[in-house]
């Protein structure tokens, strides 16, 4: 009862604390320092000043109306009229010049401050992620952490950079305009200002509802991002099983949910923008009606005062229309920030950044497990350890053996303090492990895992990760390198490292993907022993090594284990025969323990395991054993030199051409208009919606010339008196009300349809970018810029950029563009002399400046996106390898690397931002220059009788509204730039056809009956390493129904052969034939449909066990596979008993990357998936390496039986030679060639490489 309550206490999830949108937005600014606050304070002052400048224009306008009215009434002579007009024009110019510098100041400083604040938030978010206990990641949240750090950060930046300055400027204009109006005529202003609270109320309600919906959308998109990350990280499995369509359907379920939520915003946006413009135009009508009434009654003496109030209301209302679209960006920023703050606020139960706890200077290293019980949080009803007690003496080697899932790896996790026991205690040197400082504890312990994880970077950097936190971390580079090399020599990795292109400085790719499994394992071992740890944990440390390397490394591990507390988990019992104590486990309990000899004498479970692995080997004489691989290579070198030269010449240009084709930088980009047109054409289902949207945009743009005409007519009313003034004034006030009602319909439809367009395009391109990425060749994923983190980041941020442009932004851009053109035309029509001068003097510089900004921002965005992709890769790599990161205690180191990449991106952007904001400031303020010109020149034309006053007003106000719309238009330049770059990448990826694909020629050509396999003169180099030859002329014939094994040292080409047989790559010379057809003559999907692959590191996807196993069938049948067939496959893979023991059975969730299962359990499910396929060609790449002896024997029997059924060809890569001793042909690979081949007995008789491998694995029973 006590244990049960403790279990509930540990596993109960803390309720998530909801963070309001406003609170989330305000909290963003808490992540600035005094430097950012200073920049923001200066920027705010500049924005406020710029806003005041916009309001002061109304004062000049009022004086202008008074001047023109007096002139029309004959109260001013022409010369004085022209003189006063020149003076007022100068005021326009001065206000514009001041606003230019103020706008440049706030836009630049807000952008710089935003970069730094987002950097701090991203850093804190990743730190919070790395600080969480491992149980947190078991829920499958690792992918969403990496993705949200980038995508949510970008959304936050969109809400606190120059757009924040525009809003502050708008609010300043709003307030100062009303202050000016109140000072001029308080009573009229009091009546007119009712539009402000009405707009704020409508905006506040809409923003609140939108924030609630957006938060839900972001959660779903985070789940979609995590799923996409699991897809991109398993490209081999996707292609091998043809899972693209299946996984895309699962991915689309997230997108459909997101789209449904997003579509709920359609009426919301319609209401928001419809009420905004309706209130503005109705307010104009109210102001005009009341102003005319007050003039006629004598409450207001001068028409200029009325116009100051009216223009102040106009400017205030215009500033509010400018603010409203940016509210959407603020809501998104607030929702995105709230999502990040949820994790930042989550208190970790086991926090590696917590500095509390003891750090003893001396550590003996003995461990005691006392009555420990434990169940994983995701399966609280299944006890993994059950009242477990074990003493592990210091300086001794304790080996743990037993079936998969018996609790062996869990013990390692408990020592690492990845988890705390539900009951019982774990003590180190007599003290509970909870009392020690967590980072210190993990630095005393070093772990080599069953599936080693290396990080992107050089070999030396990976090994040096083992020195983090030790006194040797800050050694001089020369001494540190010597220490690294010494560890590599001990791990027998030094020789192959020195043969790499750049030795220890060779970059090994994401997760060490450019190394073979055995090479990765040896680097991981070197990393673990380089710090000379007190406690060494070896979880299947030599499982990926070939027999020769295993023997050498095991000898090395035995050597470094002396004097250290060593816990080793092994399925290869030869590796633990010399352990001081061997503990046999079953179901979380100890079955028996003792030395190798004692347990053999006991003749129990251990003895049965030993007998199952014994290999027969004849005694060899030293002189009969072949030379070492190195010696063989030396002998072959001279003969191969000329061949290699010819080979390099033939393949280099082809490989370079392939690499160039896969490089986005080499693609000719489309411009903005071409991009938008292609986006529209790509969604024919939206043709009707686009038509409606374009029509309402034209109708909305018509309101601006309409305003110019109505306001000009209204100004002319002041020349009348009495009832004539009131009659005409009331009519034009009513016209504004009519314009407001028409705008309600227009903008409601515009808001609704633009959101439908945005959501449809967002859904389409989120799905398309994942689909087009999945269809690419393996060489695409091998490129350094295409890491899992970078691809996941693009899959989220690029469709989001297109979504932001093609939503209400594109509608406003179209309205603004049409408004600029229509107002310019109207100006020229009513006063061609004035109109031409203003339009030609003002619009070209503004358009050129805006274009220059877009071009400069596009160049910067392309460069910055690359740098942010690199930071995203670091975050993705770290959280997906959280166990490795935590075991090495390198959280701080990872955080520093991540921060350095962010800082590099910020530093790179500094200079471009300084230049980019110049045209931005120019486009925002240049209108005042041509207003000054228009005012001065127009007054001259009026004074000389060349232009009527009404036409002057129409022309002048048309240009005024044209300038406003132009500045609004280029306010979206950042959105245009990001969307153009993103869309170009999407278009490039769509057009990028994989080299290995189905074509018109091969569409219906498959392998037929799948007879013999024939490899002729096969040569291969990986595209990213064209000068490193992996296969050097393979000739091999495999007959129907044969079981063929590939063995040999790590890195000799065995797994590459599996890749060639799966047609992940095509050979650069030679070919592979199935019967008379070469692989490149067949449809790759028809071919792969008859092939099944089990990899050394199995991949499972988020979902149930049933879903993962059923992926072995053709895509369109996966959901219809009968349970009986799945059960049969699971029984054959010896995993059915385990599945049946789970409360949810086949419906048990596997977690991200199968984290809810042990390595052996994952492997057996992967084998079941392959057997369910019933393939003609079964490829086993170390298929049983993760299995315990008993499971291995049962599964191997099943695989042998599967291999012997019918005419199936089975090809197995194996280091554990007991699994392939019954193969029809065993091929021994050496240096990219087949050195010898034959049956087990034949090869033993030859006395060359193979017998030595067998001898290394023989067990004395």
N, C-alpha and C positions, 0 to 999 in steps of 0.2 A: 504494500500500500504506500509505503514511504517512497519506494523507487518510482512508483507510478506518478506520484505527485511531483517528484523531482523532474521526471521526464516532461511532464506538462509545463513545468516552470521553464525548462530550458528551451523547449521547442515552440512555445506560444509566440506568435508573431506580434510585435508591437504595432498598435494601430498607427497608421500614417497620420501625421499632423498636417492638416490642410493649411496651405499658405495662400492668403488672398492675393488677387492680382495686383492691387495697389501696394500691398505690403511687399510683395515680391519685387515690384519695380523699384520701390524706394530702397530696398535692401541692396540692390545691385551696386549702388554708389558707396556702400560701406566697404567695398573691396578696393577702394582707392587709397593712395597714400597722400601725404601733404603735397607732393609734387602734382598729383592728378587733381587734387582739390584746388590748388592754385591755378592750374590751367583752366579748370572748369569755372572758377570764379571770374577769371579774366574773360573767358568765352561768354559767360552769362552777361557780364557787363557790356560786352560788345553787341550781343544779341539784343539786349534791352535798348541800347543806344540806337541800333539799326531800326528797331521797332518804333521808337520815338520819332526817328527821321521819317518813316513812312507816314506817321500821323501828322507831322508838321507840314507835309505836302498839302493837306487839306486847308491849312491856314493860307497857304499861297494860292490855292484854288479859290478860296473865298474872296481874297483880295482881287483875284483875276475876274471873278463874276461881278464884283462891285465895279471894277474898272470898266468892263465891257458894257454893263448896264448903264453906267453914267455916260459912257460914250454914245450909246444908242439913243439916250434921252437928250443928247446935246449938251451935257454938263461938262464935257472934257474936250479940249481941242485936239486935233490929230497929232500934233508934235508931242504934246504932253502924254497922250495916249501911247505913242510909240516909245517914249522915254520910260514910262512906268512899266510898259510891257518888257523892255530890255532888263529893267531891274528885277522884276519878278522871274524872268527867265534865268537870270544869274542865280537866284535862290534855288531854282530847280536843279541847276548844275552842281551847286555847292552841296546840296543835300545828297545828290547822287554820288558825288565823289567821297563824301564822308561815309556813306553807306557801303561803298566798295571796300574801303579799308576795314570797316567794322565787320562786314560779312566775311571777308577773307580771314579776319582774326578769329571769329567764333567758329567757323567751319573747320579751320585747321586745328585749333586747340581742342574742340570737342572730339574730333577724330583721333587725335593723338591720345587724349585721355581715355577714350573708349577702347582703343587697342590695349592699353595697359591695364585697364580695369578687367577686360575680358580675359586677358592673360592671367590675372590673379584669380579670377573665378574658375577658369579652366584648371589652373594648377591646384586650387583648393579642392575642386571636384575630383580630380584624379587622386589626390592625396586621400580624400575620404574613401574613394573606391579601394585603394590599395590598403587602407587601414582596416577594412571589414574582415570579420572572421570568415574562414573558408566555407562555413555552412551557408553564408549569405550567397556565395557564388553557386552553390549547388542548385539553387533555384533557377539557374539559367539566365542570370542578369549580366554576365560579363560583357556580352556583345553590346548591350544597350549602353553600358557605361562608356565604352570606347566611342561609340557613335554619337551619343549625346554630348560628350565633351566638345566635339567639333561642331555638330549641327546646331545644338542649342546655343552654343557660344556665338555662332554667326547670327542667329535670330536676335540675341541680346544686343549684339553690336549694331544691328539695324535699327534698334530703338534708342540708342544713347549716343550716336555719333552726330553727323551734321544735321540729321532730321530733328534731333533734340533742339539744335540751334534754331531751326526754322520754326519750331513750335514756341520756343521762348520768345523769338522775334514776333511771332503772330500774337501771342498773349500780350506782349508789350505794346504792340500796335493797337490791339483791342482796348486795353486800358487807357493808353494815352489818347487815343482817338475820342473815347467817351469823356475823358477829362477835358480835352479841348472843346468838345461839344457842350459840356456843362458850363464851362467858363463863358462860352459864347452865348448860349441861350438855354438856361437850365430847364425851363418848362417844356420846351419842344424836345429836348434831349430825354427828359424823364419819360415822355410818352413813347419816344422811339426806341429807348433802350430795352423795352420789353422783349425784343427778339433774342437778346443774349441768354437770359435764363431759359427761354423756350428751347433754344438750340442746345444748351448745356444739358438740360434735362433729357432731351432725345438722345444726345450723344452718350450721356452717362448710362442710361438704361441699356442702350445697344452694346456699349463696351463691356458692361457687366455680364450680359448674357453671352457675348462673343468670347469672353475670357474663359467662361465655364466650358464652352464647347471646345475651344482651342486646347485646353488642358487635356481633355479626353483624347483629342486628335493626336497630340504629342505623345501620349502614353502608347497609343496603338502604333504610331510610327516608330517609337523606340523598340517595340517588340518586333516590328517588321525589320528594322535595322539589325537586330540581334540574329534573326533568322537568315537574313541575307549574308551576314558575316559567316555563319556556319556553312552556307552554300559555297562562298568564295574560298573558304579555307579547305574545301574538300573537292577541288576541281577534278581530281583523278577518279574519285568515286562517282561523281556526277556523270562523267563521260563513260566510265566503264559500264555502268548500269543504265545509261540513257535516261537519267533522272530529271533532265531539264524541264520537261513539261510537267512531270509530277510535282517537283518542288516549286515550280512556278505557280501551279494551282494552289498549293499551300500558302505560298507567299501572297498570292492574290487575295486570299481570305482576309489577311490583315488590311490590304489596300481597300477592299470593298467596305470593310467596317469603317475605315478612315474616311472614305468617300461619302458614305451615308451620313456620318457625323458632320462632315464639311458641308454637305448639301443643306443641312439644317440652317446654315448661315444665310441662305439665299434671301428669304423674306426679311431677315434681319438687316442685311446690307441694303436691300430695297427700301426699307423703312428709314434707315439712317440717312441715306443720301437724298431721298425724296423729301423728308421733313426739313432737311438742312436748306435746300434751295427754295422750298415753298415758304418757309419762315422768312428767309432773306427777302424774297420778292414781295411777299405780303407786307413785311416791315417797311420796304421802300414805299409801297403804296400808302401805308399809314403815315409815314413821315411826310410824304408829298401833300397828302390831303390836309394834315394838321398844319404844315408850314404855310400853305396857301391861305388857310383860314386865319392864322395868326397875322400874316402880312396884311390881309384885307381888313382886319379889325384894328390894326395899328399896334398890336403887341410886339411886333418885330418891325424895326424901321428899315433895315437894309436887306436887300435880297441876298447879299454876300453872306450875312449871318446865317440865313436859312440854309444857304448852300454849304457853308462850313459844317453845320450840323448834319445836313443830308450826306455830304461826302464823307464825313467822319463815320456815319452809320454804314455807308457803302464800304469804306475801307475796313471798318471793324468786322463787317459781315464777310468781306472777302478774306480777311485774315482767318476767320473761323472756318471758311470753306477750305482754306489751305491746311488748317490744323486737322480737320476731320479725317482725311485719308491717312495721316500719320498716326492717328489713334490706333489704327489696325496694327501698325508696326509696334506700337507701345504695348498693345495687348499681347501680341505674339512674344515680345521680349519678356513681358511679365510672366506669361505662362511658361516660357522656356526656362526662365530663371527659377521659378517655383519648383519645376521638376528637378533642377540641379540642387536646389537648397534642401530638398527632401533627403537626398543622400548625404549632403554635407552635414545636416543636422542629426543624422542617424548615429547613435552611439554604438560603437563596435564593442562586442563582448570580449574580443581578444585583439587588442590594438597594438600593432608593431611599432607605432610612433610614440606610444606611451613610455616615458622614461622612468616610470616607477619600477621598483623591484631591485633585488640584490644582484650585484655583479662581483662574485667572489674572485679573488686573485688566483686561488688554486682550486683545481677541479680534479677529483679522483676519477669520477665517471661511472660509478655503479648505479644501476637503476632497479627500482622495485615497483612492480605492479601488484597492488593489493586489492583483491575482490572487485576488480574493475568491471563495470557493465556499461555498455554503450550501444546506442542505436542512432543511425543517421537521421538528422532532422527531417529529411524528406520521406523517410520510411520509419516513423517512430515506433511502429508495432513490430519491427523485425530487429531483434537483438543481434548485433554483430559480435560483440564480446559479452560473455555471460559469466559473471563472477570469476573473472580471469585473474590469476595470480602467478607471478613469475619473477624470480630474482635473476638479474643480468649482472654478472660480476664485472668489475672494472678491468680493463686491459685484456679481456677475453673475447673470443668470437662466439656469438650465439646465433645459431641458424634456425630460421622458421620455415617449416615445410608443411604442405597440406594442400587440400583441394582449393580451387578458386572460390573466393567468397567465405573462406573459413576464418578470416579476420587478420591475416598476416599483414597486409598493407595498412589496415586500420591501426595496428600497433605502431607502425612508422608514423602515421598521422598524429597519434597521441604523443609520441616522443617529440615531434615537431611542434606540438601544441596547436595543431590546426583545429583540433576539437578538444573539449574538456569532457571527462567521463561523466555519465549520469550519476554514478555512485562509485564508491571506492576511491583510492588515491594512487597517484603516480609520483614516486619520489626520486630525486636525483641527489646522490650523496646524502641521503637521509632527510632531505627537505622536499616538501611538495613543490612540483615544478611551477605552480602558480606564483610562488614567492620570488622567483627569479625574474629579472628584467627580460622581456620577451626577445628583444633583438640580441641581447648578449647570449641568451640560451641557444638561439638558432645559429649564432656564429660559432658556438662550440660543437655544433652538430653539422655534419655534411651528408647530403643525400644524393645517391645516383638512382634515378627512377627507371622503371621498366620501359617507359617511352620517353627517352631523353629529349629535353627541350633546349635548343640553343636559340640565341637571339641574333637578329640582323646586325651585322658588323663583322669585324675581322676575327680570325681564330684567336689571336692574342687577347683581344678584348673580351671574348667569351670566357677564356680561361681565367683572365684577370678578375672576372666577376666573383670568383671564389676568394679573392683577397679583400673584398669590400668589408670594411669594419675591423680589419686586422691591422697590426702594427706595420705590416708590409705594404699596405695600400698606397702609402705616400713615398715609397722607395724611389730612388732615381730610376729613370727609364731603363738604363742598362742593366741594373741589378734586378729590376722587376722582370725584364725579359728573360734573364738567366734563370730566375726562379720558375717562370712559366715553362721554359724549355725543359727544365729538370723534371717538372711534373708531367709534361708530355712524354718524356722518355720513359718515366716509370709506367705510364699508361700505354706504352708502345704506340704512341701517336706521332712521335717526332719525325719518323721517317716519311710517313705519307704527307705530313704537313710541309716538310721541306721540299717535297716534290710538287706542291701546289704552285700555281703561276707566280704568286707573290709571297710564298712561304707563310710565315705567321701573320702577315698583313693581308692575306687573301680574304676578301669579303665573301661570306658563305651563304648570303641570302636569308630570306625570311625563314625562321625556324630551322636554320641550317640546311635549307633545302638543296644546296649544291653539293652536299656531302652524302655519302651512302649511310645506311643505318648503322653499320659497324663503326664507321668513322665518327659519326655523331656521338655514339656511345663512348668511344675512347676520349674524345674531347671533353665530354661530360665528366668522365672519371678524372681526367687531369684537373678539371675545374674544382672537383670536390676534394682532391688531395693536396692541392697547391697550398692551402692554408694550414696544413698539418693539424687537422681537427682532432679534438679529444674523443669525440664519438663519431663513428662512421656508420651510416645506414645505406645498405646496398639492396635495393628492391629490384631483383632480377638484373643486376648490373652488367652481366655479360651475355644477356639473352640475345643481343643482336650481333654478336661476334662470331666469326668463323672459328672452327676448332683450334687452329694454330694460334690465332690471336687470342682466343679465349684462354688457352693454356698459359700463354705468356702474361696476359693481363691478370689472370687469376693468381699467378705466381707473384705478380707485382702487388696485387691487393692483399695477398697473404703477408707479403713483406711489410706493407704500410699499416696493416692491421695490428702488427705486433706492438704491444704496449698501449693499444687503443681499445676502447670499448667498441666492439663491432657487432651490429645486428644485420644479418644478411638473410634475404628472402630468396629462395632459389627453387626452380623446378628442375634444373639440371643438377642432379645430386652430386655429380662429380666435382662441382665447384664448392661444395660445403662438407666434403668427407673429412677434412681436417679440422672442422669446427670443434671448439671446446665443449659445446653443448648443442645438441640438435633437438629442437622442440617440434613435435608432430602435432598439428592442430586440426580440429574438426568442429565446425559449428560454434566457433568462438570459445572453445575450451581446449585444454591440453590433453591430448590422447596418450602420448608417451614422450619421454625425453631422455637424453643420454648421449654418449659419444657414438661415433659411427660403428665401432666394433661392438659396443654394448647393445646397441639397437639391433644389429644384425644377429647377435646371439639371442636376443629376445624373440626374433623371428615373428615380429608383428607387422604393423602397418608399414613401418619404414622399410623393413626387409623386402616386402612385396613391391614397394616403389623402386627399390634398387634393382631388383631382378628385372623389372619392366624396362629399365634403361640400359642393361648390359649389352655391349657390342662385342662380337667375336673379332679377333684380330690376330693375324699371324705374326710371329716374331720377325722383326726386320733387322737386317745388317746395315750398319751405317753407310757402307759403300754402295748399297743398293738404292738408297734414298736419293731422289732427284735434288738438283741444286735448288737454292732458295729462289723465290720470285725475283729478287733483286739481281741474282746472278743470271737468271734466265733472260731478264730484260737486257742485261749487258751483252749477252751473246746474240740477242736478236737485233741489237741496235743498228749495227752496220748494214745488215740485210734490209732493214726497214727504212733506212734514211731516204733512199731515192723514192720509195713508195709513198712515204709521208709527204715529201715535197710535192709530188704529183697530186696527191689527195688534197693537200692544202690549197693548191692553185685552183683545182676544180671547184672546191666547196666554198672557198672564202667569199667570192663575189655573190654566190647564191644566198649564203647565210646573211651577208651584210644587207642584201636586198630585202630579205625577210625581216630583218631587224628594223630597217628603215620603214618598211610598210607598217609595222606595228607601233610606230612612234607618232603620237598625236601632233608633236611639234612640226612634223613634215607635211601636215595636211593643210590644204589651202582653205582658209576660213571664209565663211560667208559674212556679209555685212548685216547690219541691224534689219533693214527692210526685207532683204532676202530671207533672213532667219525667221522673221515674223510671218512672212508669206508661206514659208515651208511648214511652219508650225500649224498654220491655218489649214493648209492643204492636207496635212497628215491626219486630220480629224474630220473626214467627210460627214460623219454622223452629226457634226455640229454646224453644218452649212446653214440650216434654218436658223439656229440660235445666233450664229455670227451675223447673218443678214439682219435679224431684228436688232442685235446689238449695234451694228453700224448705223442703222437708220435712226435709232434713238440717240446715238452719239451726235449725228448730224443735227438732229432736232435740239439736243442740249446745247450744241455749239451755236445754234441760231439765236439763243437767248442773249449772247454778248453783243452782236450788232443791234439786236432788238433793244437792249438796254441803252446803247449809245443813242439810238434814234429817240426813244422815249425820254431820256434825260435831257437831250438837246431841246426837244419840244417843250419840256417842262421849264427849262431855263428861259426859253423864249416867252413863257407865260408871264414872267415878271414885267414885261413891257406893257402888259395890259393893266387895267384897274377895275375895281368894283366887281359886278356880277360876271363880267366877261372873264376876269382872272379866275374867279371861283369855278365857273362852268368848265373852262378849259383845264384848269388844274385838277378838278374832281375827275374829269374824263381820263386824264393821263394816270392819275392815282389808281383808278379802276383798272386801267390797262396793265399796271404792274400786278394787281391782284390776279387778273386773268393769266398773266405770264407765270405767276406763282403756281396756280392750279394746274396749268399745262406742264410745268416743270415737275410737279409731283408725279404725274403719270410717267413722264419721260425718265426721270431718275429712279423711280421705283423699278421700272422694267430694266433699266441699265444696271442697277445694283443686283437684281435677281439673275439676269442672264449672264453677267460677267462672272458671277460666282459659279454658275453652272459650267461655264467655259473653263474656269480655273480648276475646278475640282476634276473635271473630265480629263484635262490635259495633265494634271498632276498624277492622276491614277494611271493614265496611259504611259507616261514616261518613267514613272517609278517602276512599273512593270517591265517596260521595254529595256531600260538600262540594265536590269538584272538579267533579263533574258538574253540580251546581246552580249553581256559579259560571259554568261555561262556557255554560250555557243563557241567561244574562242578556243583556239588550240592551247595546249599546255605551255607552249613557248611564250604566249601572252602573259600567263601567270608567273613565268620565270623572270620577267623583266623587273628591275629594281623599283621602278615607279608604280608597279602593280601589286604591291603588298596587299594583304587582306584588309588591313586598316585603311589604306588609301582607297581601295575599291569600294569599301563600305561607306566611307566618307562621301565619295562622289555619288554613289547610288542614292544618298539622302540629299546632299546639298545641291546637286545639279538640277534634279527635277523641282526642288523647292525654289530655286532661282527662276526657273521658267514659269513656275506657278505664280510667283509674286508679280512677274511682268504681265502674264496673260490673264490676270484677274481684273480687278477694278482699275489697276494701274494702266493697262492698255486702253481701257475705256476713257480714262482721264487724259491720257496722252492723245488719243484720237480727238477728243473734245477740244483739248488745248490747241492741237495742230489745226483743226478746222476753224477754231475761233480766231487764231492768228491770221489765217488766210482770208476768212470772211470779213473780219474787221479791217484788214489791210485793203481789201477790194472796196469795201464800203467807203473807206476814207478817200480813196482815189476817185471813186464815182461821184461823190458829193463835192469834192474840192481837189481836182486833179493836180493842180500846182502844188498845193500844200501836201496832199497825200503822197505824191511821188517823192517829194523831198524827204519827208519823214520816213516813209517806208524804205526807200533806197539807202538812206543814211543810217537807219537804225537796225533793220532786220538782218542784212548780210553780216555785219560784225557779230551780232548776237548768235546767228546760226553757225558761223565759222567758229566762234568761241565754244559753243556747245559741242560742235563736232570734234574740236580739238580735245575737249575734256573727255569725251567718250573714247577717243582713240588712246589717249594717255592712260585712262583708267582701265581700258581693256588690256593694255600691255602690263600694267601693274598687277591687275587681278590674276592674269595668267601666271605671273612669277610668284605672287603671294600664295595662290592656291596650291602650287607645288610644295612650298615650304610648309603650309598647314597640313598637307597630305602626309609629309614626313612626321610631323608631330602626332598626327592621328595614327600613323603606323606604330609609333612607340607606345602610345596608349593602348591600342588594340593588342599588340604583342604582349604587353605586360599583364593586362587583365585576363587574357586568354591563357597565359602561363602563370597564373597567380600562385600555384603551388611551388613552382620553381622559384619565382620571385621571392616568396615568403621564406622558403627553405634556405635561400642564399642571403636573406635579410638585406636585399638590395633595393628596398622600396625607396629609400632616400636617393640612391643613385639613379634609379629610373626617373624619379621626379625631377632631378636636376637635368637629366638629358632632355626630358620633355620641355622643361622650362627654357633650356638653351635654344631648342628649336623654335619655340614661341618668340623668344627674344630676337632670334635671327630674322624671323618673319617681320617683326616690328621694325627692326633696324633697316631692313631692306625697303620697307614702305615709307620711311621718313621723307626721303628726298622726293619721291614721286608725289606724295601727298601735298608737299609744299607747292609743286607745280600745278597739280590737278585742281587745287582750290582757287587758283587765279582765274581760270575761265568760269568756274562756278560763281565766284563773286561777281565777275563781269556780267554774266547772264542774269544775275539777280538784281543788278543795279543800273545796267546800261539804259534801261527805259527812261530814266530821268534825264539823260543827256538828249535823247531825241524828243522828249516832251518839252525840254527847254527850247530846243530848236524849233519845234512845231509851234509853241506858244509865241515865240518871238517873230517867226516868219508869218504865222497866221494873222497876228495883230497888224503887221505891216500890210498884208493883203487886204484886210478889212478897212484899214485907215485910208488906203488908196482906192477903195471902191471896187477891188477886183474879186471880192468874196463877200457873200452875205453872212450875217452873224449866225443864222441857224445852221447853214452849211458848214461854217467854221466849227461850231460846237460838235456837229455830227462827226466831222473829219477828225477833230482833235480828240474827242472822247473815244472814237473807234481805235485810234492809235494807242490811247491810254489802256483800253481793255486788251488790245493786241499785245502790248508790252507785258501786261500782267500774265496773260496766258502763255507767252513765250518763257517767262521766268518759271512758271509752274511746270511747263514742258521739260525744261532742262533740270528741274529739281528731281526728275526721275532718271537722270543720266546714269546714276549708280545702278539702279535696277536694270536699265537697258544693257549696261556693260556686262554685269554678272550673268544675266539671262542669255546674252549673245554668246559669251564664252561657254556657258553650260550647254546650250543647245548645239553649238558646234561640236562639242565633245560627243554628245548623244548622236548627232548625225554621222560623225566619223565612225563611232562604234557600230552604228547600224550598217554602214557600208563596208566595214571591215569584215571581209569574209574569211573564215578559217581556211587554211590550206587543205586540211583534212575534212572534207564535207561531202554530202551527196550532191550529185550533179545530174544533168539531163542524161549524160552518158551512162552513169553507174546506178541510177535511181532504183532499178529493179534487179540489179546484179548482187547476189549474195553468195555465200560460200557453198551453196548446194548441199550435198550429202556430207560435206566436211570430212574429206578423206585425209590424205597425208599432208603433213606440214613440211615445207622444204625451205631452208635458209641457205642462200647462195652468196658467198663473198660479202657478207654483211659488214658494213662499216658505219660508224656513227659518232658524231660529236654533238653535244648539246648546243643549241643556237646561241646561248649566251656565253659559251666558251668554245668557239669554233676551232681553236688551236689545240684543245685537249681531246685527244682521240680516246673514246671509251671502248668501242668495239673495233677490232682490228682484223676483220676478215673471218666471220663466223660461217662455217659450212656445217649444216646439220640436217638430217632427214629424220622425221618422226612419223611413224606409221600409225594408222588408225588403231585406236584402242590401247596405245602404249602409255605407260607411266614413266615420264622422263624427269630426272632430278638435275638441278643445277647447284653445284657446290663450289666453294672456293673462298679465298680471302675477301674481306670487305673491300669494296671499291673495284672489284675485278670485272664488273659488267653484268652480274647476274640479274639484278633488279632492272637494269637498263634493258635486258632482253625481254623481261616481262612487259615493260613499257612499249617495246617494239611490237610484241605480240598482241597487245591491246590496241595497237596503232595510236598511241598517244603522240608518237612522233613517226616520221618517215625516215628511212635510212638515207644517208647522203651517198651511199654507193651500195650496190647489191640489191637484193630484194627477198621478200618472204612470199612464198606461194602456198595457197591452199589448193591442192590438186594442181590444175593447170593455170589457175588465176592468181595473179599477184594481188597483194592487199590493196594497192592503190587503184586497181581496176574495179574494186567492189564498193558498194555503198557502205560507209563505215558503220552506220547504225544497224544495217542488216547483218553485218559481220559481228559487231559487238553483241547483238541480240543472241548469238549462239556461244558467247564467251562469258565466263564468270570469273571474278577476281576477288581473292581475299588478300588484303595487304598486311604488311607487318604491323602498321599502326592503324587499326580499324577505325572507320568513321561511322558514327551514328548521328542521327538528326533529332532535333527537338520533336517530341511526339511519343507515341506509345511503342512498346516492343513489337506489337502486331504490325504497326505501320512500317517500322524499320525492316522487319523480316519480309513483309509483302513487297518491298521495293525491289526484290529480286525478280519479280515477274515483269512482263511488258507494262509500260506506263498505263495504258488504257484498261488494264485488268487488275491493277494493284488493289483496288478497294473491293474487288469481287472474289478474292482468293478464299476458298473455303477454309474454315478453321482446321479441318482435318489435314489439309495439305501443309498448313503452317506448323501444326503439331508434329507431323511426320518429319519435316525439315529440322525442327528444333530437337526432336529425339535423336535424329542422325548426328546433330552437332553436340549432343550431350548437354543441352541447356534446358530441356523441358522440365526436368525435376526442379531446377532452381526457379523457373518461371512459375510453376505450379505452387511453389511454396510462398509466393508473394501474394499479399491480400488482393491486389487488383489483377493478378495473373498477366495475361497478354496485354491488358490495358494499362499496365504500369508505365509511367512516364520515364523516359531515359535521361531527360535533362539535356542541357547544351553539351554537345560533343560526347554524350553518353556518360556524363560525370556521376550519374546516380548508380553506376555499375562499376564493378572492379574490372581491371584489364582483361582478365580471363573471361569474365562474363561478356564483355563487349566483343571479344574475339569470337566467342562461340555463337553469338547472335549474328555476327558478320558471316560466319561460316554457314549458318542456317539460311541466311539471305542468298548466299551463292548456290547452295544445294537446291533451294526452291526454284531456281532458274532452270534446273535440269539442262546444263549447257553441254555442247559438243566439245568445247575446250575449257578445261578448268585450270585456272592459274592460281597457284598458291605461293605467295611471297612471304615466307616464314609464317604460314597460317597457324601453326600451333605453338609459336614461340612464347605466347603469354599464358599457356595452359599449364596446370599442374600435371604431374605424371599420370595420375589416374585418368583425368579428363583427356589428356593427350592420347593415351592409349586407346580410349574408347572412340574419341573423335578421329584418330588416325585410322582405326579399323573401319569407321564409317567412310572416311575419305578413300581408303583403299578399296572398299567395296564399291563406292561410287565410281572410282577409277576403272574398276574391272567390269562394270556394267556396260553392256553393249559395246559401242565403238567410240566411247569418249576418250579424248586425249587429255591426259593430266600432266601438267608441268609444274613442278614444285621447286622453289628455292628454299634451301634449308641449311642451317648451321648445325642443328641437332640431327646428327646422321642416323640416329635410330629411327627417325620418321621416314627415311627414304631408302632404307637398306633393301627393301623388296622391290625397288623400282626396276623397270625393264632395262633402262639405260641411265647411268649416272655420268653426267658431264662435269668434269673438273675444270673450272675456269681459272685462268691465270693471265693477268695483264691484258684483258680484252680478247683473249683467244681461248679456245678449248684445248687444254693441254693433254687431256686423256679422257677416254670414255669407255664404258663397259658396265657390266653388272657389278654388284657388291663383291661377289667372289672373284670375278675376273680382275677387278681393280686391286683387290688385296694381293692377288698373285703377281701383279706387275711390279709391286714394290716401289712405287714412286710417290706422288703427292698424297693420294687418297689414304693409303695405309697409315701415314703419319697423322692424318686427321682423326682416323678411327682410334688410333692409339691414345691420342690426347683425351678422348672421351670415354675410354673403357673404364668400367667400374669393377673392382675386385669384390666378388660376393663370396 
